[in-house]
Structure formats: structure tokens, C-alpha cells
Amino acid sequence: MKNHWTNHLGGYVKVQVNGRGAARFINRLLEQKVLVWDVKTMGTETVVFYMKLEEIRTLRVAARKSECKVTFLERKGAPFFGKKLMKYSGLLVGLALFCSIIFILSNVIWGIEIKGASPATEHEVRKALEEMDIKVGKLQFGLEQMEDIQKDLSERVPAITWIGVQLKGTTFEFQVVEKKQPKEEGNESYMNLVAAKNATIVQPMVERGQGMVEKNQYVRKGEILVSGFIGREDNKKFVGAKGKVMAETWYKTTVAVPLKTNLFVYNGDSKTKYTVKFGDFEMPVWGFGDHGFPEYEMEEDRKTFRFFGLEVPISFHKKNYLSKEKAVRVYTEKEAVIQAEKMARQDVLKLAPDDAAIIEEKILHKRSYNGKVKMTIHYQVLENIAIGQPMIQGD
């Protein structure tokens, strides 16, 4: 009984009763349903026991009606501990204020380091960071996730190929890998331009070197289009080939589009919950209760905290539940054909160079079966087929 947590919460006292009739005094308390425990007799006229703080009033009334003397030996529990703390309230407030200031300062950005970038690129990165509101003196709590910062910077600064984002204590460190700019080719960069694939020449555009093909000529993969030699056979000179050779190439692709598709779509309903996690224990802060969505997708944003540069096992979580519902997408056969043609064009342009253009397409085969429309389409594409092929001097 003496170790029960409710006794500590409400408080309890150790009482000593002296005088003739001490045993009768205890019995009188028990008759009034006063809870006492650890009752010990100390001689013939002294009894010591524990009782709850809330029943002191009953004890005092009983003491007045007896010849016994009541003395309180110990006071234990939360109420008495709180009174002791009040004596040191100034010290506790100062300590709490100090810890709060250190905690806030530990979660502020105090430095931004950019490594691996040229001065011009570093200036662009710092400018992008300013636009993203990432600067010295900013609280880390309101920032995006590292992956989002990395993606955003890659889109804002065209000169970088990759950027690593790392938070070391209160300093953001950005490791930059810049795009390699093409160097001007000197006379030592000797090469031919050869065909990357079978094609029919549409327009050769030679900037340097000697053209080896003509318009409407059919070439095979690996055939020389522009030679790195100029001059006659007895007076050849290496200059390196440079230029473009636009040609007609051919692609064939097969796609299938179902006429009926079961899928999930967002219906606009959502619920946001905020929680604070202490180690493995998660405590809700806002957005109580179940979201009630039969089908949903959850997006979570997690913020961590630091103290003296170290990450503490406390994190703030924002969970956004997006309601989804089943839907059926139905295409007519005509709509399925349009969708298949669109998908096929996308497939072809992924295989071709960025500057390629489709000049003609032809449906070779179309078939409807098992709720699907399947098509095979042939494409004529205009693209630059010239690629460099290094040469060895003296060949």
C-alpha cells in the first residue's frame, strides 16, 4: 500500500500518536474509514503509522476528542515536493530559460558552406538559397526536407549536375558537382564523324573537315560522314571533323491500351495530424481521432531538433492523409487509339536525341482483343546521326 503511486501523487504523512488510548485512537480512525498503513507500536503509549494527506482533517477532529498528542514526522508525495520546488522557483526559471535559449540557438542556421563550385556557380547557389529562404539566422524547423532542398537547387541552378546537402550541427554544407562545359577542340582533337545508325541523309552541315556523303544517300551505322582530313591525297592535313548530319531514321514500336482500367483517384478530402515523438513514444498534438478514410495515402513531414549540435530523440511530425476512392476509366476504341498513338510518340522521342522530330508515322497493325487495343506504329524521324570517332594520327 505504501508504494502505491496514487499515494505519492496525492501526498501522504507519517504520524506519531502519544498518550493513553493510542490504540483506541487508531481504531476510531478505522471506524471512520480512514486508510492507515505500516502501523507500528513504540512502547505502550506510542503508535506510528502512515495516512493520506487528504484525510488530515479527520485526524485533527479525532485528536481533539482524545487525550493523545499527534505529531507529524514525515511529509512525502507530489504536493510537498511542489512546495520545495517553489522555494527555488527563480533558479528553476533561470535554468529553463537558459535551456530554451540554448535549444533555440542549436536549431538556427549559423553557417552555409559551398564546396566544389566555381565562384560564378557559388554565387548562383547562394542566390537560389536566398530565394528559398535558407540563410544564416533562419530556424531549421521551418525548412524543407534535405531531399526537397537538393531537388529544388538542382532545378534552380542549371550549371550543376548534382548537389549534396548535409546539415552538420548548425552549418549547412553543399557539395557541388558542376556540369562539364565542352572545350574548344584544337588541332590535337582529330576525329571523324560517323553514322550512329542506318539512315537516309537529308542535309549534311559540315563546319570543319571534308563531307563524305550527299543528300538522299543511304548510309549504314559506322559509315564515315565527315572526314577529319582535308586536302589532296599527297597533301593531307588533320583538322578534326565538326558538324551535323541531319538524316531520316526509322523506329517501330508496339503499345497496348486497355479500354477499361480500375484506378484510385483523390476525392479532395483530407485530414492533417500533428504529433510529437519522444523516442518510440508518439504523442498526438492536433488532429485527434481516426481519419475515417477507407482508402488513403499518407504524406509525412518530419522535423528533428538539436541541442548543443547533437540530434535529440524528439521529433515533430506532420501527417497528411489524402482520401482516395475507386474509379473506372473507360475509353472508346477511338479514344484508345488516340492514347496509344500518344504513348508511342513518347516512347520514340525517348529513344531519339533531344533535337529529333517526327516527320511521318504509319500504323502497321491495329487489333482489339481482351478489352485492349494493340497497335504497331512505324515512325520516320529527322535527327542528327553524326557522332565523333577518334582517329590515330598516321592511320
Wavefront OBJ file of the C-alpha trace (Angstrom):
o trace
v 0.000 0.000 0.000
v 2.767 2.431 0.897
v 4.286 2.225 -2.582
v 1.067 2.801 -4.485
v 1.562 5.603 -6.984
v -1.727 7.315 -6.036
v -0.411 7.902 -2.518
v 2.659 9.648 -3.924
v 0.523 11.707 -6.259
v -1.899 12.906 -3.584
v 0.704 13.053 -0.801
v 0.917 11.203 2.499
v 2.306 11.775 6.013
v 3.938 9.773 8.767
v 2.086 10.342 12.066
v 3.079 9.625 15.668
v 0.354 9.386 18.361
v 1.416 9.605 22.034
v -0.733 9.094 25.143
v -3.024 6.702 26.845
v -5.581 5.293 24.467
v -3.338 5.484 21.350
v -4.648 2.100 20.205
v -8.239 3.274 20.673
v -7.352 6.364 18.632
v -6.271 4.176 15.720
v -9.448 2.116 15.976
v -11.524 5.294 15.906
v -9.815 6.326 12.641
v -10.501 2.928 11.127
v -14.181 3.183 12.128
v -14.330 6.439 10.180
v -12.844 4.568 7.185
v -9.545 6.444 7.311
v -6.875 4.480 5.441
v -3.728 3.870 7.529
v -0.804 1.558 6.869
v 2.502 0.422 8.332
v 1.104 0.760 11.860
v 3.830 0.191 14.487
v 3.643 0.399 18.278
v 6.551 2.094 20.065
v 6.010 1.094 23.693
v 2.646 1.093 25.456
v 1.535 4.654 24.635
v 3.067 5.441 21.225
v 1.862 4.399 17.788
v 3.409 5.367 14.416
v 1.614 4.968 11.075
v 1.150 6.443 7.573
v -2.013 8.051 6.184
v -3.168 10.079 3.181
v -2.765 13.854 3.187
v -6.395 14.368 2.189
v -7.613 12.720 5.450
v -5.695 15.042 7.804
v -8.871 16.949 8.654
v -10.473 13.762 10.015
v -7.312 13.094 12.043
v -7.381 16.562 13.631
v -11.051 16.202 14.604
v -10.335 12.825 16.230
v -7.322 14.251 18.077
v -9.405 16.988 19.704
v -11.751 14.371 21.147
v -8.921 12.327 22.666
v -6.142 12.824 25.199
v -3.462 11.857 22.687
v -0.812 14.114 21.199
v -0.425 13.944 17.418
v 2.962 14.698 15.782
v 3.785 14.685 12.066
v 7.164 13.033 11.468
v 7.438 12.977 7.661
v 5.713 14.576 4.705
v 6.035 12.851 1.320
v 4.480 12.994 -2.154
v 3.936 15.433 -5.001
v 2.288 18.321 -3.027
v 5.243 18.595 -0.637
v 7.754 18.230 -3.465
v 5.999 21.087 -5.282
v 6.334 23.337 -2.254
v 10.056 22.620 -2.087
v 10.399 23.497 -5.761
v 8.649 26.823 -5.199
v 11.468 27.834 -2.865
v 13.853 27.525 -5.824
v 11.471 28.892 -8.456
v 13.873 31.650 -9.503
v 16.674 29.175 -10.090
v 14.363 26.800 -11.977
v 13.001 29.585 -14.185
v 16.533 30.706 -14.983
v 17.608 27.163 -15.792
v 14.558 26.615 -18.014
v 15.199 29.939 -19.791
v 18.862 29.041 -20.309
v 17.978 25.622 -21.755
v 15.333 27.204 -24.007
v 17.823 29.731 -25.393
v 20.444 27.019 -25.997
v 17.799 24.824 -27.647
v 16.700 27.629 -29.991
v 20.279 28.600 -30.855
v 21.087 24.935 -31.567
v 18.309 24.888 -34.183
v 19.343 28.054 -36.031
v 21.473 28.104 -39.212
v 24.807 29.722 -38.292
v 26.787 28.846 -41.380
v 26.473 27.947 -45.084
v 29.422 26.285 -46.830
v 29.517 25.579 -50.575
v 32.257 23.255 -51.783
v 33.358 22.177 -55.233
v 31.823 25.143 -57.089
v 33.437 27.900 -59.126
v 32.881 31.492 -57.891
v 30.179 32.079 -60.505
v 28.312 28.870 -59.661
v 28.689 29.518 -55.922
v 27.083 32.923 -56.420
v 24.164 31.288 -58.261
v 23.745 28.693 -55.493
v 23.751 31.364 -52.754
v 21.239 33.419 -54.737
v 18.968 30.354 -55.068
v 19.303 29.668 -51.325
v 18.209 33.248 -50.575
v 15.138 32.747 -52.770
v 14.395 29.517 -50.865
v 14.742 31.445 -47.558
v 17.733 29.352 -46.454
v 20.111 31.829 -44.813
v 22.112 32.471 -41.663
v 19.822 33.158 -38.711
v 16.903 31.099 -40.074
v 15.333 28.455 -37.823
v 15.929 24.944 -39.146
v 12.464 23.878 -38.027
v 10.685 25.638 -40.899
v 12.902 24.274 -43.680
v 12.070 21.616 -46.267
v 13.437 18.089 -46.146
v 17.025 17.633 -47.404
v 15.815 15.727 -50.476
v 13.447 18.590 -51.405
v 16.203 21.209 -50.945
v 18.517 19.153 -53.154
v 15.876 18.795 -55.886
v 14.919 22.468 -55.757
v 18.531 23.632 -56.049
v 19.177 21.297 -58.995
v 16.230 22.870 -60.831
v 17.160 26.463 -59.957
v 20.875 26.287 -60.864
v 21.358 24.924 -64.408
v 25.162 24.867 -64.091
v 25.209 21.983 -61.611
v 24.904 18.290 -62.361
v 24.457 17.180 -58.746
v 24.466 18.831 -55.351
v 24.748 17.113 -51.976
v 23.031 18.677 -48.973
v 24.184 17.904 -45.440
v 23.461 19.549 -42.101
v 26.449 19.423 -39.749
v 25.390 20.815 -36.392
v 24.259 24.354 -37.197
v 26.034 24.561 -40.575
v 24.588 23.661 -43.967
v 27.182 22.075 -46.246
v 26.569 21.899 -50.010
v 28.838 19.729 -52.169
v 28.520 20.790 -55.812
v 29.344 18.858 -58.975
v 29.288 21.232 -61.943
v 28.402 20.364 -65.494
v 31.453 19.978 -67.683
v 31.420 22.648 -70.348
v 32.539 21.468 -73.788
v 36.073 22.578 -74.573
v 37.014 24.127 -77.849
v 38.528 21.465 -79.994
v 42.118 22.129 -81.018
v 44.089 20.596 -83.813
v 45.080 17.788 -81.463
v 41.419 16.559 -81.284
v 41.385 14.634 -84.526
v 38.296 12.616 -85.312
v 35.807 11.585 -87.960
v 32.058 11.904 -87.725
v 30.367 8.578 -88.377
v 26.748 7.430 -88.614
v 25.164 6.400 -85.300
v 22.582 4.261 -87.123
v 21.278 3.326 -90.567
v 19.609 6.341 -92.192
v 18.962 8.352 -95.339
v 20.807 11.669 -95.482
v 18.562 14.754 -95.554
v 21.049 17.599 -95.052
v 24.777 17.418 -94.232
v 26.091 20.530 -92.431
v 29.895 20.427 -92.327
v 31.677 23.049 -90.214
v 35.143 21.552 -90.389
v 36.562 18.615 -92.295
v 35.535 17.004 -95.574
v 31.996 15.824 -96.239
v 31.770 12.225 -97.414
v 28.011 11.875 -98.064
v 25.348 13.630 -100.106
v 21.657 14.349 -99.778
v 19.341 11.318 -100.220
v 22.259 8.915 -99.791
v 21.629 5.798 -97.687
v 24.282 5.157 -95.023
v 24.870 2.333 -92.606
v 25.846 2.506 -88.961
v 29.560 3.298 -88.561
v 29.991 4.743 -92.064
v 32.116 7.928 -92.225
v 30.004 11.048 -92.763
v 32.613 13.784 -92.318
v 36.339 13.049 -92.528
v 38.888 14.737 -90.277
v 41.287 15.010 -93.230
v 41.313 17.828 -95.729
v 43.428 18.291 -98.842
v 44.582 16.013 -101.595
v 45.897 12.528 -101.173
v 49.510 13.691 -101.394
v 48.986 16.666 -99.020
v 46.544 15.612 -96.331
v 46.075 17.657 -93.190
v 44.356 16.749 -89.931
v 41.821 19.315 -88.749
v 39.218 17.226 -86.947
v 35.658 16.833 -88.207
v 32.908 19.037 -86.892
v 29.279 19.491 -87.926
v 25.843 17.904 -88.071
v 24.323 15.455 -90.477
v 20.536 15.501 -90.424
v 19.056 12.262 -91.624
v 15.842 10.301 -91.787
v 15.771 7.358 -89.395
v 13.122 4.748 -88.642
v 11.564 3.403 -85.456
v 8.897 0.803 -84.817
v 7.039 0.498 -81.538
v 4.135 -1.547 -80.195
v 1.756 -0.304 -77.466
v -1.395 -1.705 -75.866
v -4.099 0.381 -74.146
v -6.908 -1.233 -72.085
v -10.427 0.013 -72.784
v -11.333 -0.265 -69.089
v -8.971 0.482 -66.192
v -9.603 0.351 -62.452
v -7.715 3.029 -60.554
v -7.742 5.233 -57.446
v -8.267 8.996 -57.592
v -8.138 11.663 -54.897
v -11.603 12.966 -53.977
v -10.424 16.161 -52.251
v -11.000 15.050 -48.640
v -8.011 15.175 -46.322
v -7.069 15.270 -42.662
v -3.887 16.544 -41.072
v -2.455 15.290 -37.792
v 0.416 16.697 -35.760
v 2.362 14.568 -33.301
v 5.490 14.841 -31.176
v 7.614 11.720 -30.896
v 9.823 11.040 -27.883
v 11.967 8.049 -28.820
v 9.427 5.298 -29.603
v 6.517 7.063 -27.894
v 4.345 9.247 -30.126
v 2.014 11.811 -28.572
v -0.764 13.476 -30.619
v -0.836 17.282 -30.560
v -3.558 18.163 -33.055
v -5.957 16.256 -35.296
v -7.228 13.625 -32.904
v -9.234 10.555 -33.854
v -9.202 8.311 -36.891
v -9.248 9.918 -40.336
v -12.060 7.567 -41.382
v -10.917 7.111 -44.986
v -11.336 3.548 -46.369
v -8.622 4.211 -48.952
v -5.974 6.861 -48.443
v -2.409 7.928 -48.997
v -0.307 9.396 -46.210
v 2.339 12.102 -46.654
v 4.618 12.685 -43.668
v 6.871 15.627 -42.916
v 9.355 15.042 -40.055
v 11.295 17.745 -38.246
v 14.091 16.928 -35.813
v 15.665 19.046 -33.088
v 19.241 19.616 -31.951
v 20.792 20.537 -28.640
v 24.450 21.585 -28.441
v 24.851 20.338 -32.022
v 23.538 16.854 -31.253
v 20.240 15.499 -32.554
v 17.906 14.798 -29.638
v 15.390 11.887 -29.738
v 12.495 14.318 -30.136
v 10.828 14.972 -33.481
v 7.759 16.815 -34.738
v 5.623 15.003 -37.316
v 3.013 16.370 -39.698
v 0.927 13.615 -41.293
v -1.421 14.493 -44.132
v -3.992 11.810 -45.004
v -5.405 12.146 -48.540
v -8.622 10.288 -49.210
v -8.848 8.171 -52.355
v -11.721 6.361 -53.971
v -12.006 3.720 -56.650
v -12.796 4.881 -60.149
v -13.131 3.239 -63.530
v -11.617 4.874 -66.612
v -13.330 3.800 -69.810
v -12.054 4.517 -73.328
v -13.941 4.069 -76.546
v -11.946 2.316 -79.228
v -11.307 5.655 -80.934
v -10.076 7.215 -77.687
v -7.845 4.207 -77.025
v -6.258 4.616 -80.467
v -5.515 8.292 -79.749
v -3.999 7.382 -76.379
v -1.897 4.605 -77.935
v -0.542 6.976 -80.598
v 0.370 9.480 -77.877
v 2.171 6.835 -75.828
v 4.016 5.540 -78.888
v 5.287 9.032 -79.796
v 6.594 9.480 -76.256
v 8.408 6.139 -76.459
v 10.048 7.050 -79.762
v 11.174 10.512 -78.612
v 12.761 8.947 -75.522
v 14.918 6.772 -77.799
v 15.827 9.581 -80.211
v 18.111 12.604 -79.475
v 16.613 15.680 -77.833
v 16.514 17.703 -81.067
v 14.790 14.916 -83.058
v 11.407 15.462 -84.713
v 8.822 13.009 -86.023
v 8.133 13.707 -89.697
v 5.754 10.849 -90.500
v 4.017 7.937 -88.821
v 2.176 4.940 -90.179
v 0.039 2.365 -88.362
v 1.274 -1.043 -89.438
v -1.116 -3.122 -87.358
v -4.142 -2.471 -85.141
v -6.020 -5.124 -83.217
v -8.715 -5.166 -80.499
v -8.821 -8.177 -78.159
v -9.439 -8.987 -74.477
v -10.595 -5.430 -73.756
v -7.438 -3.883 -75.221
v -6.374 -2.003 -78.319
v -2.920 -3.059 -79.505
v -1.088 -1.092 -82.204
v 2.213 -1.343 -84.027
v 3.349 2.011 -85.485
v 6.237 2.898 -87.791
v 7.865 6.351 -87.448
v 10.111 8.392 -89.708
v 12.271 10.695 -87.595
v 14.551 13.565 -88.523
v 17.664 13.631 -86.312
v 21.387 14.295 -86.235
v 23.113 10.927 -86.722
v 26.714 12.215 -86.633
v 28.839 11.050 -83.703
v 32.549 11.538 -83.146
v 35.016 8.741 -83.732
v 38.612 9.369 -82.538
v 41.396 8.767 -85.046
v 45.065 7.894 -84.596
v 47.491 10.170 -86.436
v 49.346 8.294 -89.058
v 46.444 5.996 -89.937
l 1 2 3 4 5 6 7 8 9 10 11 12 13 14 15 16 17 18 19 20 21 22 23 24 25 26 27 28 29 30 31 32 33 34 35 36 37 38 39 40 41 42 43 44 45 46 47 48 49 50 51 52 53 54 55 56 57 58 59 60 61 62 63 64 65 66 67 68 69 70 71 72 73 74 75 76 77 78 79 80 81 82 83 84 85 86 87 88 89 90 91 92 93 94 95 96 97 98 99 100 101 102 103 104 105 106 107 108 109 110 111 112 113 114 115 116 117 118 119 120 121 122 123 124 125 126 127 128 129 130 131 132 133 134 135 136 137 138 139 140 141 142 143 144 145 146 147 148 149 150 151 152 153 154 155 156 157 158 159 160 161 162 163 164 165 166 167 168 169 170 171 172 173 174 175 176 177 178 179 180 181 182 183 184 185 186 187 188 189 190 191 192 193 194 195 196 197 198 199 200 201 202 203 204 205 206 207 208 209 210 211 212 213 214 215 216 217 218 219 220 221 222 223 224 225 226 227 228 229 230 231 232 233 234 235 236 237 238 239 240 241 242 243 244 245 246 247 248 249 250 251 252 253 254 255 256 257 258 259 260 261 262 263 264 265 266 267 268 269 270 271 272 273 274 275 276 277 278 279 280 281 282 283 284 285 286 287 288 289 290 291 292 293 294 295 296 297 298 299 300 301 302 303 304 305 306 307 308 309 310 311 312 313 314 315 316 317 318 319 320 321 322 323 324 325 326 327 328 329 330 331 332 333 334 335 336 337 338 339 340 341 342 343 344 345 346 347 348 349 350 351 352 353 354 355 356 357 358 359 360 361 362 363 364 365 366 367 368 369 370 371 372 373 374 375 376 377 378 379 380 381 382 383 384 385 386 387 388 389 390 391 392 393 394 395
